[in-house]
Amino acid sequence: MHGTPCSIGALLDRLQGDELAALNTMLGTPDAPGWPASEIFKVLTDEGFTVGYQQINKHRGRKCRCARAAA
Ligand SMILES: [Zn+2]
């Protein structure tokens, strides 16, 4: 492990159950594109979570800190 995950990775670590499933659905998979980053950012901030807007697409594109940490 190298350092801490990005704000999206940290949130995925924190969430459980339905909330975790909902976030994974929003982020999407190779087979099922997720929501636009702007929509995800709005939902998360409305829920009171602090995430970086740029990090949504970086995490999805595996260009964030957690992708490197998992490699
Ligand atoms: Zn990440």
N, CA, C, O and the ligand as a Tripos MOL2 file, in Angstrom:
@<TRIPOS>MOLECULE
protein
  285   283    72     0     0
PROTEIN
NO_CHARGES

@<TRIPOS>ATOM
      1 N           0.8420   -1.2010    0.0000 N.3       1 MET1
      2 CA          0.0000    0.0000    0.0000 C.3       1 MET1
      3 C           0.8730    1.2440    0.0000 C.2       1 MET1
      4 O           1.8940    1.2940    0.6850 O.2       1 MET1
      5 N           0.4730    2.2410   -0.7630 N.am      2 HIS2
      6 CA          1.1770    3.5070   -0.7950 C.3       2 HIS2
      7 C           0.2010    4.6150   -0.4120 C.2       2 HIS2
      8 O          -0.6830    4.9690   -1.1930 O.2       2 HIS2
      9 N           0.3610    5.1500    0.7680 N.am      3 GLY3
     10 CA         -0.4740    6.2830    1.1610 C.3       3 GLY3
     11 C          -1.9420    5.9280    1.2990 C.2       3 GLY3
     12 O          -2.3110    4.7690    1.4880 O.2       3 GLY3
     13 N          -2.7540    6.9420    1.2020 N.am      4 THR4
     14 CA         -4.1890    6.7930    1.4110 C.3       4 THR4
     15 C          -4.9090    6.7900    0.0720 C.2       4 THR4
     16 O          -4.3910    7.3210   -0.9100 O.2       4 THR4
     17 N          -6.1050    6.1950    0.0210 N.am      5 PRO5
     18 CA         -6.8820    6.2260   -1.2250 C.3       5 PRO5
     19 C          -7.3830    7.6410   -1.5140 C.2       5 PRO5
     20 O          -7.3410    8.5160   -0.6490 O.2       5 PRO5
     21 N          -7.8530    7.8500   -2.7300 N.am      6 CYS6
     22 CA         -8.4440    9.1450   -3.0720 C.3       6 CYS6
     23 C          -9.7870    9.2900   -2.3500 C.2       6 CYS6
     24 O         -10.2300    8.3660   -1.6690 O.2       6 CYS6
     25 N         -10.4270   10.4440   -2.4980 N.am      7 SER7
     26 CA        -11.6620   10.6720   -1.7460 C.3       7 SER7
     27 C         -12.7550    9.6840   -2.1550 C.2       7 SER7
     28 O         -13.5980    9.3360   -1.3280 O.2       7 SER7
     29 N         -12.7630    9.2340   -3.3840 N.am      8 ILE8
     30 CA        -13.7630    8.2510   -3.8130 C.3       8 ILE8
     31 C         -13.4470    6.8820   -3.2040 C.2       8 ILE8
     32 O         -14.3400    6.1900   -2.7150 O.2       8 ILE8
     33 N         -12.1780    6.5050   -3.2400 N.am      9 GLY9
     34 CA        -11.7870    5.2300   -2.6470 C.3       9 GLY9
     35 C         -12.0580    5.2010   -1.1570 C.2       9 GLY9
     36 O         -12.4950    4.1870   -0.6130 O.2       9 GLY9
     37 N         -11.7950    6.3330   -0.4920 N.am     10 ALA10
     38 CA        -12.0470    6.4030    0.9420 C.3      10 ALA10
     39 C         -13.5350    6.2620    1.2260 C.2      10 ALA10
     40 O         -13.9350    5.6300    2.2040 O.2      10 ALA10
     41 N         -14.3500    6.8580    0.3610 N.am     11 LEU11
     42 CA        -15.8020    6.7690    0.5460 C.3      11 LEU11
     43 C         -16.2830    5.3390    0.3150 C.2      11 LEU11
     44 O         -17.1300    4.8420    1.0590 O.2      11 LEU11
     45 N         -15.7500    4.6780   -0.7080 N.am     12 LEU12
     46 CA        -16.1150    3.2770   -0.9660 C.3      12 LEU12
     47 C         -15.7460    2.3930    0.2230 C.2      12 LEU12
     48 O         -16.4370    1.4190    0.5210 O.2      12 LEU12
     49 N         -14.6450    2.7430    0.9000 N.am     13 ASP13
     50 CA        -14.2380    1.9830    2.0810 C.3      13 ASP13
     51 C         -15.2110    2.1840    3.2420 C.2      13 ASP13
     52 O         -15.4390    1.2790    4.0450 O.2      13 ASP13
     53 N         -15.7730    3.3790    3.3130 N.am     14 ARG14
     54 CA        -16.6330    3.7450    4.4340 C.3      14 ARG14
     55 C         -18.0520    3.2190    4.2700 C.2      14 ARG14
     56 O         -18.6780    2.8060    5.2460 O.2      14 ARG14
     57 N         -18.5610    3.2330    3.0490 N.am     15 LEU15
     58 CA        -19.9550    2.8710    2.8190 C.3      15 LEU15
     59 C         -20.1490    1.3650    2.9040 C.2      15 LEU15
     60 O         -19.2280    0.5790    2.6780 O.2      15 LEU15
     61 N         -21.3840    0.9920    3.2390 N.am     16 GLN16
     62 CA        -21.7250   -0.4300    3.3240 C.3      16 GLN16
     63 C         -23.1150   -0.6400    2.7220 C.2      16 GLN16
     64 O         -23.8980    0.2990    2.5800 O.2      16 GLN16
     65 N         -23.3960   -1.8850    2.3760 N.am     17 GLY17
     66 CA        -24.7450   -2.2800    1.9770 C.3      17 GLY17
     67 C         -25.2910   -1.4860    0.8040 C.2      17 GLY17
     68 O         -24.6250   -1.3270   -0.2180 O.2      17 GLY17
     69 N         -26.5200   -0.9870    0.9640 N.am     18 ASP18
     70 CA        -27.2120   -0.3000   -0.1270 C.3      18 ASP18
     71 C         -26.4660    0.9360   -0.5980 C.2      18 ASP18
     72 O         -26.4380    1.2270   -1.7940 O.2      18 ASP18
     73 N         -25.8570    1.6730    0.3400 N.am     19 GLU19
     74 CA        -25.1490    2.8920   -0.0490 C.3      19 GLU19
     75 C         -23.9330    2.5610   -0.9050 C.2      19 GLU19
     76 O         -23.6400    3.2520   -1.8810 O.2      19 GLU19
     77 N         -23.2290    1.4980   -0.5290 N.am     20 LEU20
     78 CA        -22.0670    1.0700   -1.3070 C.3      20 LEU20
     79 C         -22.5050    0.6070   -2.6920 C.2      20 LEU20
     80 O         -21.8720    0.9440   -3.6930 O.2      20 LEU20
     81 N         -23.5930   -0.1690   -2.7500 N.am     21 ALA21
     82 CA        -24.1020   -0.6430   -4.0360 C.3      21 ALA21
     83 C         -24.5300    0.5300   -4.9060 C.2      21 ALA21
     84 O         -24.3020    0.5270   -6.1150 O.2      21 ALA21
     85 N         -25.1490    1.5330   -4.2910 N.am     22 ALA22
     86 CA        -25.6150    2.6980   -5.0400 C.3      22 ALA22
     87 C         -24.4430    3.4550   -5.6270 C.2      22 ALA22
     88 O         -24.4950    3.8800   -6.7810 O.2      22 ALA22
     89 N         -23.3940    3.6290   -4.8530 N.am     23 LEU23
     90 CA        -22.2340    4.3580   -5.3630 C.3      23 LEU23
     91 C         -21.5580    3.5710   -6.4800 C.2      23 LEU23
     92 O         -21.1370    4.1510   -7.4800 O.2      23 LEU23
     93 N         -21.4540    2.2740   -6.3170 N.am     24 ASN24
     94 CA        -20.8440    1.4660   -7.3710 C.3      24 ASN24
     95 C         -21.6630    1.5290   -8.6600 C.2      24 ASN24
     96 O         -21.1050    1.5370   -9.7570 O.2      24 ASN24
     97 N         -22.9910    1.5740   -8.5220 N.am     25 THR25
     98 CA        -23.8540    1.7070   -9.6990 C.3      25 THR25
     99 C         -23.6120    3.0510  -10.3680 C.2      25 THR25
    100 O         -23.5410    3.1380  -11.5940 O.2      25 THR25
    101 N         -23.4850    4.0980   -9.5620 N.am     26 MET26
    102 CA        -23.2500    5.4300  -10.1230 C.3      26 MET26
    103 C         -21.9030    5.4960  -10.8330 C.2      26 MET26
    104 O         -21.7790    6.1160  -11.8900 O.2      26 MET26
    105 N         -20.9020    4.8570  -10.2520 N.am     27 LEU27
    106 CA        -19.5740    4.8690  -10.8680 C.3      27 LEU27
    107 C         -19.5610    4.0230  -12.1360 C.2      27 LEU27
    108 O         -18.8040    4.3060  -13.0640 O.2      27 LEU27
    109 N         -20.3950    2.9860  -12.1780 N.am     28 GLY28
    110 CA        -20.5160    2.1500  -13.3610 C.3      28 GLY28
    111 C         -19.4620    1.0590  -13.4170 C.2      28 GLY28
    112 O         -18.5620    0.9870  -12.5800 O.2      28 GLY28
    113 N         -19.6000    0.2180  -14.4230 N.am     29 THR29
    114 CA        -18.6740   -0.8800  -14.6710 C.3      29 THR29
    115 C         -18.3650   -0.8660  -16.1660 C.2      29 THR29
    116 O         -19.0050   -0.1380  -16.9250 O.2      29 THR29
    117 N         -17.3840   -1.6700  -16.5920 N.am     30 PRO30
    118 CA        -17.1170   -1.7310  -18.0410 C.3      30 PRO30
    119 C         -18.3530   -2.1060  -18.8540 C.2      30 PRO30
    120 O         -18.4780   -1.6950  -20.0080 O.2      30 PRO30
    121 N         -19.2630   -2.8750  -18.2720 N.am     31 ASP31
    122 CA        -20.4620   -3.3120  -18.9850 C.3      31 ASP31
    123 C         -21.6300   -2.3460  -18.8440 C.2      31 ASP31
    124 O         -22.5480   -2.3430  -19.6640 O.2      31 ASP31
    125 N         -21.5870   -1.5240  -17.7940 N.am     32 ALA32
    126 CA        -22.7070   -0.6320  -17.5100 C.3      32 ALA32
    127 C         -22.1780    0.7460  -17.1450 C.2      32 ALA32
    128 O         -21.8080    0.9980  -15.9980 O.2      32 ALA32
    129 N         -22.1460    1.6320  -18.1280 N.am     33 PRO33
    130 CA        -21.6270    2.9690  -17.8530 C.3      33 PRO33
    131 C         -22.3800    3.6150  -16.7000 C.2      33 PRO33
    132 O         -23.5930    3.4630  -16.5560 O.2      33 PRO33
    133 N         -21.6290    4.3320  -15.8930 N.am     34 GLY34
    134 CA        -22.2340    4.9710  -14.7440 C.3      34 GLY34
    135 C         -22.8080    6.3300  -15.0630 C.2      34 GLY34
    136 O         -23.0140    6.6800  -16.2250 O.2      34 GLY34
    137 N         -23.0630    7.0880  -14.0170 N.am     35 TRP35
    138 CA        -23.6440    8.4200  -14.1700 C.3      35 TRP35
    139 C         -22.5590    9.4140  -14.5730 C.2      35 TRP35
    140 O         -21.3700    9.1570  -14.3810 O.2      35 TRP35
    141 N         -22.9780   10.5560  -15.1380 N.am     36 PRO36
    142 CA        -22.0030   11.6270  -15.3590 C.3      36 PRO36
    143 C         -21.4000   12.0740  -14.0340 C.2      36 PRO36
    144 O         -22.0720   12.0650  -13.0020 O.2      36 PRO36
    145 N         -20.1340   12.4610  -14.0670 N.am     37 ALA37
    146 CA        -19.4630   12.8700  -12.8370 C.3      37 ALA37
    147 C         -20.2180   14.0040  -12.1450 C.2      37 ALA37
    148 O         -20.2670   14.0680  -10.9160 O.2      37 ALA37
    149 N         -20.8110   14.9050  -12.9500 N.am     38 SER38
    150 CA        -21.5230   16.0430  -12.3500 C.3      38 SER38
    151 C         -22.7040   15.5590  -11.5130 C.2      38 SER38
    152 O         -22.9950   16.1340  -10.4640 O.2      38 SER38
    153 N         -23.3880   14.5070  -11.9670 N.am     39 GLU39
    154 CA        -24.5290   13.9630  -11.2230 C.3      39 GLU39
    155 C         -24.0550   13.2620   -9.9450 C.2      39 GLU39
    156 O         -24.6540   13.4220   -8.8820 O.2      39 GLU39
    157 N         -22.9840   12.4930  -10.0610 N.am     40 ILE40
    158 CA        -22.4530   11.7900   -8.8970 C.3      40 ILE40
    159 C         -22.0010   12.7980   -7.8490 C.2      40 ILE40
    160 O         -22.2730   12.6420   -6.6590 O.2      40 ILE40
    161 N         -21.3050   13.8370   -8.3120 N.am     41 PHE41
    162 CA        -20.8130   14.8600   -7.3930 C.3      41 PHE41
    163 C         -21.9740   15.5170   -6.6530 C.2      41 PHE41
    164 O         -21.8940   15.7380   -5.4450 O.2      41 PHE41
    165 N         -23.0390   15.8280   -7.3630 N.am     42 LYS42
    166 CA        -24.1960   16.4870   -6.7550 C.3      42 LYS42
    167 C         -24.8370   15.5760   -5.6940 C.2      42 LYS42
    168 O         -25.1360   16.0160   -4.5840 O.2      42 LYS42
    169 N         -25.0410   14.3040   -6.0550 N.am     43 VAL43
    170 CA        -25.6720   13.3760   -5.1110 C.3      43 VAL43
    171 C         -24.8250   13.2280   -3.8450 C.2      43 VAL43
    172 O         -25.3420   13.2790   -2.7290 O.2      43 VAL43
    173 N         -23.5220   13.0440   -4.0360 N.am     44 LEU44
    174 CA        -22.6470   12.8240   -2.8810 C.3      44 LEU44
    175 C         -22.5780   14.0520   -1.9910 C.2      44 LEU44
    176 O         -22.6460   13.9390   -0.7670 O.2      44 LEU44
    177 N         -22.4430   15.2260   -2.5990 N.am     45 THR45
    178 CA        -22.3490   16.4290   -1.7740 C.3      45 THR45
    179 C         -23.6840   16.7150   -1.1040 C.2      45 THR45
    180 O         -23.7150   17.2020    0.0270 O.2      45 THR45
    181 N         -24.8090   16.4150   -1.7950 N.am     46 ASP46
    182 CA        -26.1260   16.5770   -1.1640 C.3      46 ASP46
    183 C         -26.2570   15.6670    0.0530 C.2      46 ASP46
    184 O         -26.9300   16.0150    1.0230 O.2      46 ASP46
    185 N         -25.6130   14.5000    0.0010 N.am     47 GLU47
    186 CA        -25.6570   13.5550    1.1150 C.3      47 GLU47
    187 C         -24.6860   13.9480    2.2210 C.2      47 GLU47
    188 O         -24.6620   13.3270    3.2830 O.2      47 GLU47
    189 N         -23.8940   14.9710    1.9720 N.am     48 GLY48
    190 CA        -22.9820   15.4540    2.9990 C.3      48 GLY48
    191 C         -21.5810   14.8700    2.9240 C.2      48 GLY48
    192 O         -20.7710   15.0600    3.8310 O.2      48 GLY48
    193 N         -21.2960   14.1430    1.8160 N.am     49 PHE49
    194 CA        -19.9580   13.5740    1.6630 C.3      49 PHE49
    195 C         -19.0470   14.5910    0.9850 C.2      49 PHE49
    196 O         -19.4850   15.3760    0.1440 O.2      49 PHE49
    197 N         -17.7940   14.5620    1.3610 N.am     50 THR50
    198 CA        -16.8110   15.4580    0.7600 C.3      50 THR50
    199 C         -15.9610   14.6600   -0.2190 C.2      50 THR50
    200 O         -15.1530   13.8230    0.1820 O.2      50 THR50
    201 N         -16.1520   14.9280   -1.4950 N.am     51 VAL51
    202 CA        -15.3580   14.2500   -2.5180 C.3      51 VAL51
    203 C         -14.8410   15.2930   -3.4960 C.2      51 VAL51
    204 O         -15.3970   16.3850   -3.6090 O.2      51 VAL51
    205 N         -13.7810   14.9450   -4.1930 N.am     52 GLY52
    206 CA        -13.2470   15.8350   -5.2100 C.3      52 GLY52
    207 C         -13.9150   15.5410   -6.5440 C.2      52 GLY52
    208 O         -13.9560   14.3970   -6.9960 O.2      52 GLY52
    209 N         -14.4420   16.5970   -7.1690 N.am     53 TYR53
    210 CA        -15.1300   16.4080   -8.4570 C.3      53 TYR53
    211 C         -14.2190   15.7310   -9.4810 C.2      53 TYR53
    212 O         -14.6310   14.7970  -10.1690 O.2      53 TYR53
    213 N         -12.9740   16.2120   -9.5750 N.am     54 GLN54
    214 CA        -12.0460   15.6390  -10.5530 C.3      54 GLN54
    215 C         -11.7400   14.1730  -10.2430 C.2      54 GLN54
    216 O         -11.4220   13.3870  -11.1350 O.2      54 GLN54
    217 N         -11.8430   13.8250   -8.9550 N.am     55 GLN55
    218 CA        -11.4480   12.4720   -8.5650 C.3      55 GLN55
    219 C         -12.4680   11.4240   -8.9850 C.2      55 GLN55
    220 O         -12.1460   10.2380   -9.0540 O.2      55 GLN55
    221 N         -13.6960   11.8530   -9.2670 N.am     56 ILE56
    222 CA        -14.7060   10.8880   -9.7110 C.3      56 ILE56
    223 C         -14.2450   10.2340  -11.0060 C.2      56 ILE56
    224 O         -14.2150    9.0070  -11.1100 O.2      56 ILE56
    225 N         -13.8860   11.0530  -11.9980 N.am     57 ASN57
    226 CA        -13.4450   10.4900  -13.2710 C.3      57 ASN57
    227 C         -12.0660    9.8500  -13.1740 C.2      57 ASN57
    228 O         -11.7800    8.8650  -13.8550 O.2      57 ASN57
    229 N         -11.2140   10.4160  -12.3220 N.am     58 LYS58
    230 CA         -9.8990    9.7940  -12.1580 C.3      58 LYS58
    231 C         -10.0390    8.4040  -11.5450 C.2      58 LYS58
    232 O          -9.3800    7.4600  -11.9810 O.2      58 LYS58
    233 N         -10.8990    8.2810  -10.5300 N.am     59 HIS59
    234 CA        -11.0850    6.9790   -9.8970 C.3      59 HIS59
    235 C         -11.6730    5.9900  -10.9000 C.2      59 HIS59
    236 O         -11.2120    4.8540  -11.0050 O.2      59 HIS59
    237 N         -12.7000    6.4320  -11.6400 N.am     60 ARG60
    238 CA        -13.3170    5.5770  -12.6570 C.3      60 ARG60
    239 C         -12.3190    5.1380  -13.7070 C.2      60 ARG60
    240 O         -12.3590    4.0010  -14.1770 O.2      60 ARG60
    241 N         -11.4190    6.0460  -14.0750 N.am     61 GLY61
    242 CA        -10.4300    5.7480  -15.0940 C.3      61 GLY61
    243 C          -9.1870    5.0770  -14.5310 C.2      61 GLY61
    244 O          -8.2090    4.8500  -15.2430 O.2      61 GLY61
    245 N          -9.2410    4.7640  -13.2460 N.am     62 ARG62
    246 CA         -8.1310    4.1120  -12.5580 C.3      62 ARG62
    247 C          -6.8540    4.9490  -12.6900 C.2      62 ARG62
    248 O          -5.7570    4.4120  -12.8430 O.2      62 ARG62
    249 N          -7.0190    6.2630  -12.6270 N.am     63 LYS63
    250 CA         -5.8710    7.1630  -12.6850 C.3      63 LYS63
    251 C          -5.6440    7.8290  -11.3360 C.2      63 LYS63
    252 O          -4.8960    8.8030  -11.2450 O.2      63 LYS63
    253 N          -6.2760    7.3210  -10.2990 N.am     64 CYS64
    254 CA         -6.1850    7.9480   -8.9840 C.3      64 CYS64
    255 C          -5.1790    7.1960   -8.1130 C.2      64 CYS64
    256 O          -4.5630    6.2170   -8.5330 O.2      64 CYS64
    257 N          -5.0410    7.6940   -6.8910 N.am     65 ARG65
    258 CA         -4.0810    7.0850   -5.9700 C.3      65 ARG65
    259 C          -4.4210    5.6450   -5.6540 C.2      65 ARG65
    260 O          -3.5160    4.8220   -5.5180 O.2      65 ARG65
    261 N          -5.7340    5.3030   -5.5300 N.am     66 CYS66
    262 CA         -6.0350    3.9240   -5.1230 C.3      66 CYS66
    263 C          -5.6890    2.9140   -6.2000 C.2      66 CYS66
    264 O          -5.3140    1.7850   -5.8830 O.2      66 CYS66
    265 N          -5.8060    3.2890   -7.4620 N.am     67 ALA67
    266 CA         -5.4540    2.3520   -8.5310 C.3      67 ALA67
    267 C          -3.9670    2.0080   -8.4520 C.2      67 ALA67
    268 O          -3.5660    0.8580   -8.6320 O.2      67 ALA67
    269 N          -3.1600    3.0410   -8.1780 N.am     68 ARG68
    270 CA         -1.7280    2.7770   -8.0540 C.3      68 ARG68
    271 C          -1.4250    1.9610   -6.8090 C.2      68 ARG68
    272 O          -0.5300    1.1160   -6.8250 O.2      68 ARG68
    273 N          -2.1660    2.2060   -5.7230 N.am     69 ALA69
    274 CA         -1.9400    1.4760   -4.4870 C.3      69 ALA69
    275 C          -2.2870    0.0000   -4.6550 C.2      69 ALA69
    276 O          -1.6590   -0.8590   -4.0360 O.2      69 ALA69
    277 N          -3.2910   -0.3020   -5.4940 N.am     70 ALA70
    278 CA         -3.7350   -1.6770   -5.6790 C.3      70 ALA70
    279 C          -2.8670   -2.4090   -6.6990 C.2      70 ALA70
    280 O          -2.8950   -3.6380   -6.7660 O.2      70 ALA70
    281 N          -2.1110   -1.6800   -7.4770 N.am     71 ALA71
    282 CA         -1.3410   -2.2960   -8.5580 C.3      71 ALA71
    283 C          -0.1850   -3.1230   -8.0140 C.2      71 ALA71
    284 O           0.5690   -3.7130   -8.7880 O.2      71 ALA71
    285 ZN         -9.5210    6.2730   -6.2100 Zn       72 ZN72
@<TRIPOS>BOND
     1     1     2 1
     2     2     3 1
     3     3     4 2
     4     3     5 am
     5     5     6 1
     6     6     7 1
     7     7     8 2
     8     7     9 am
     9     9    10 1
    10    10    11 1
    11    11    12 2
    12    11    13 am
    13    13    14 1
    14    14    15 1
    15    15    16 2
    16    15    17 am
    17    17    18 1
    18    18    19 1
    19    19    20 2
    20    19    21 am
    21    21    22 1
    22    22    23 1
    23    23    24 2
    24    23    25 am
    25    25    26 1
    26    26    27 1
    27    27    28 2
    28    27    29 am
    29    29    30 1
    30    30    31 1
    31    31    32 2
    32    31    33 am
    33    33    34 1
    34    34    35 1
    35    35    36 2
    36    35    37 am
    37    37    38 1
    38    38    39 1
    39    39    40 2
    40    39    41 am
    41    41    42 1
    42    42    43 1
    43    43    44 2
    44    43    45 am
    45    45    46 1
    46    46    47 1
    47    47    48 2
    48    47    49 am
    49    49    50 1
    50    50    51 1
    51    51    52 2
    52    51    53 am
    53    53    54 1
    54    54    55 1
    55    55    56 2
    56    55    57 am
    57    57    58 1
    58    58    59 1
    59    59    60 2
    60    59    61 am
    61    61    62 1
    62    62    63 1
    63    63    64 2
    64    63    65 am
    65    65    66 1
    66    66    67 1
    67    67    68 2
    68    67    69 am
    69    69    70 1
    70    70    71 1
    71    71    72 2
    72    71    73 am
    73    73    74 1
    74    74    75 1
    75    75    76 2
    76    75    77 am
    77    77    78 1
    78    78    79 1
    79    79    80 2
    80    79    81 am
    81    81    82 1
    82    82    83 1
    83    83    84 2
    84    83    85 am
    85    85    86 1
    86    86    87 1
    87    87    88 2
    88    87    89 am
    89    89    90 1
    90    90    91 1
    91    91    92 2
    92    91    93 am
    93    93    94 1
    94    94    95 1
    95    95    96 2
    96    95    97 am
    97    97    98 1
    98    98    99 1
    99    99   100 2
   100    99   101 am
   101   101   102 1
   102   102   103 1
   103   103   104 2
   104   103   105 am
   105   105   106 1
   106   106   107 1
   107   107   108 2
   108   107   109 am
   109   109   110 1
   110   110   111 1
   111   111   112 2
   112   111   113 am
   113   113   114 1
   114   114   115 1
   115   115   116 2
   116   115   117 am
   117   117   118 1
   118   118   119 1
   119   119   120 2
   120   119   121 am
   121   121   122 1
   122   122   123 1
   123   123   124 2
   124   123   125 am
   125   125   126 1
   126   126   127 1
   127   127   128 2
   128   127   129 am
   129   129   130 1
   130   130   131 1
   131   131   132 2
   132   131   133 am
   133   133   134 1
   134   134   135 1
   135   135   136 2
   136   135   137 am
   137   137   138 1
   138   138   139 1
   139   139   140 2
   140   139   141 am
   141   141   142 1
   142   142   143 1
   143   143   144 2
   144   143   145 am
   145   145   146 1
   146   146   147 1
   147   147   148 2
   148   147   149 am
   149   149   150 1
   150   150   151 1
   151   151   152 2
   152   151   153 am
   153   153   154 1
   154   154   155 1
   155   155   156 2
   156   155   157 am
   157   157   158 1
   158   158   159 1
   159   159   160 2
   160   159   161 am
   161   161   162 1
   162   162   163 1
   163   163   164 2
   164   163   165 am
   165   165   166 1
   166   166   167 1
   167   167   168 2
   168   167   169 am
   169   169   170 1
   170   170   171 1
   171   171   172 2
   172   171   173 am
   173   173   174 1
   174   174   175 1
   175   175   176 2
   176   175   177 am
   177   177   178 1
   178   178   179 1
   179   179   180 2
   180   179   181 am
   181   181   182 1
   182   182   183 1
   183   183   184 2
   184   183   185 am
   185   185   186 1
   186   186   187 1
   187   187   188 2
   188   187   189 am
   189   189   190 1
   190   190   191 1
   191   191   192 2
   192   191   193 am
   193   193   194 1
   194   194   195 1
   195   195   196 2
   196   195   197 am
   197   197   198 1
   198   198   199 1
   199   199   200 2
   200   199   201 am
   201   201   202 1
   202   202   203 1
   203   203   204 2
   204   203   205 am
   205   205   206 1
   206   206   207 1
   207   207   208 2
   208   207   209 am
   209   209   210 1
   210   210   211 1
   211   211   212 2
   212   211   213 am
   213   213   214 1
   214   214   215 1
   215   215   216 2
   216   215   217 am
   217   217   218 1
   218   218   219 1
   219   219   220 2
   220   219   221 am
   221   221   222 1
   222   222   223 1
   223   223   224 2
   224   223   225 am
   225   225   226 1
   226   226   227 1
   227   227   228 2
   228   227   229 am
   229   229   230 1
   230   230   231 1
   231   231   232 2
   232   231   233 am
   233   233   234 1
   234   234   235 1
   235   235   236 2
   236   235   237 am
   237   237   238 1
   238   238   239 1
   239   239   240 2
   240   239   241 am
   241   241   242 1
   242   242   243 1
   243   243   244 2
   244   243   245 am
   245   245   246 1
   246   246   247 1
   247   247   248 2
   248   247   249 am
   249   249   250 1
   250   250   251 1
   251   251   252 2
   252   251   253 am
   253   253   254 1
   254   254   255 1
   255   255   256 2
   256   255   257 am
   257   257   258 1
   258   258   259 1
   259   259   260 2
   260   259   261 am
   261   261   262 1
   262   262   263 1
   263   263   264 2
   264   263   265 am
   265   265   266 1
   266   266   267 1
   267   267   268 2
   268   267   269 am
   269   269   270 1
   270   270   271 1
   271   271   272 2
   272   271   273 am
   273   273   274 1
   274   274   275 1
   275   275   276 2
   276   275   277 am
   277   277   278 1
   278   278   279 1
   279   279   280 2
   280   279   281 am
   281   281   282 1
   282   282   283 1
   283   283   284 2
@<TRIPOS>SUBSTRUCTURE
     1 MET1         2 RESIDUE 1 A MET
     2 HIS2         6 RESIDUE 1 A HIS
     3 GLY3        10 RESIDUE 1 A GLY
     4 THR4        14 RESIDUE 1 A THR
     5 PRO5        18 RESIDUE 1 A PRO
     6 CYS6        22 RESIDUE 1 A CYS
     7 SER7        26 RESIDUE 1 A SER
     8 ILE8        30 RESIDUE 1 A ILE
     9 GLY9        34 RESIDUE 1 A GLY
    10 ALA10       38 RESIDUE 1 A ALA
    11 LEU11       42 RESIDUE 1 A LEU
    12 LEU12       46 RESIDUE 1 A LEU
    13 ASP13       50 RESIDUE 1 A ASP
    14 ARG14       54 RESIDUE 1 A ARG
    15 LEU15       58 RESIDUE 1 A LEU
    16 GLN16       62 RESIDUE 1 A GLN
    17 GLY17       66 RESIDUE 1 A GLY
    18 ASP18       70 RESIDUE 1 A ASP
    19 GLU19       74 RESIDUE 1 A GLU
    20 LEU20       78 RESIDUE 1 A LEU
    21 ALA21       82 RESIDUE 1 A ALA
    22 ALA22       86 RESIDUE 1 A ALA
    23 LEU23       90 RESIDUE 1 A LEU
    24 ASN24       94 RESIDUE 1 A ASN
    25 THR25       98 RESIDUE 1 A THR
    26 MET26      102 RESIDUE 1 A MET
    27 LEU27      106 RESIDUE 1 A LEU
    28 GLY28      110 RESIDUE 1 A GLY
    29 THR29      114 RESIDUE 1 A THR
    30 PRO30      118 RESIDUE 1 A PRO
    31 ASP31      122 RESIDUE 1 A ASP
    32 ALA32      126 RESIDUE 1 A ALA
    33 PRO33      130 RESIDUE 1 A PRO
    34 GLY34      134 RESIDUE 1 A GLY
    35 TRP35      138 RESIDUE 1 A TRP
    36 PRO36      142 RESIDUE 1 A PRO
    37 ALA37      146 RESIDUE 1 A ALA
    38 SER38      150 RESIDUE 1 A SER
    39 GLU39      154 RESIDUE 1 A GLU
    40 ILE40      158 RESIDUE 1 A ILE
    41 PHE41      162 RESIDUE 1 A PHE
    42 LYS42      166 RESIDUE 1 A LYS
    43 VAL43      170 RESIDUE 1 A VAL
    44 LEU44      174 RESIDUE 1 A LEU
    45 THR45      178 RESIDUE 1 A THR
    46 ASP46      182 RESIDUE 1 A ASP
    47 GLU47      186 RESIDUE 1 A GLU
    48 GLY48      190 RESIDUE 1 A GLY
    49 PHE49      194 RESIDUE 1 A PHE
    50 THR50      198 RESIDUE 1 A THR
    51 VAL51      202 RESIDUE 1 A VAL
    52 GLY52      206 RESIDUE 1 A GLY
    53 TYR53      210 RESIDUE 1 A TYR
    54 GLN54      214 RESIDUE 1 A GLN
    55 GLN55      218 RESIDUE 1 A GLN
    56 ILE56      222 RESIDUE 1 A ILE
    57 ASN57      226 RESIDUE 1 A ASN
    58 LYS58      230 RESIDUE 1 A LYS
    59 HIS59      234 RESIDUE 1 A HIS
    60 ARG60      238 RESIDUE 1 A ARG
    61 GLY61      242 RESIDUE 1 A GLY
    62 ARG62      246 RESIDUE 1 A ARG
    63 LYS63      250 RESIDUE 1 A LYS
    64 CYS64      254 RESIDUE 1 A CYS
    65 ARG65      258 RESIDUE 1 A ARG
    66 CYS66      262 RESIDUE 1 A CYS
    67 ALA67      266 RESIDUE 1 A ALA
    68 ARG68      270 RESIDUE 1 A ARG
    69 ALA69      274 RESIDUE 1 A ALA
    70 ALA70      278 RESIDUE 1 A ALA
    71 ALA71      282 RESIDUE 1 A ALA
    72 ZN72       285 GROUP 0 **** ****
